[in-house]
Amino acid sequence: MALIALGLAVLVTGSHRLPRLRLPRRTKARIDELLVARLLALSVASGHPLGRGLEDIRLRLPEPEQAAVDEILARARRDGLTRSLVETTGPLASLAERLAKAQVTGAPLGPALDAFISTVHDARRFQAVEEARTIGVKLILPLTLLLLPGFLSLVVAPFLLEQLDGLLGTALP
């Protein structure tokens, strides 16, 4: 009954508002070059040239990737696509370098993009496997601290109680 009265008092006084939860702000958004490469591979596979493919995919990309592609396209209008790709720095630099090499040598873009996608995918898989290998080491201490009290109370405590009962000769509850 007292709990209900306390709840009503809190509602009436308006002090039921909890402090706003503050989530950590995201750091700088990480650009996903794999997404850009996959969409570009689809566009190139459908027969579009590289410049047209970049223009096609830019509206289908999230904001950070779209801004990076817009920067490449703006420089391409001014200096040419190959030079724009060569001069690209930042998160799309490795993709732009592969595309520039394919443009300069005249190699087909499809296989170049497929090789890039495979390389990035393999690197991410390797990183995930490495992180999974270290999780056991990171969990040893929490697992020990959580399991040790249960182990002691279920296995060791009855044994100790029997030993104390035998030593003292009295019945323990």
Secondary structure by P-SEA (a helix, b strand, c coil): caaaaaaaaaaaacccccccccccccccccccaaaaaaaaaaaaaacccaaaaaaaacccccaaaaaaaaaaaaaaacccaaaaaaaccccaaaaaaaaaaaaaacccaaaaaaaaaaaaaaaaaaaaaaaaaaccccaaaaaaaaaaaaaaaccaaaaaaaaaaaaaccccc
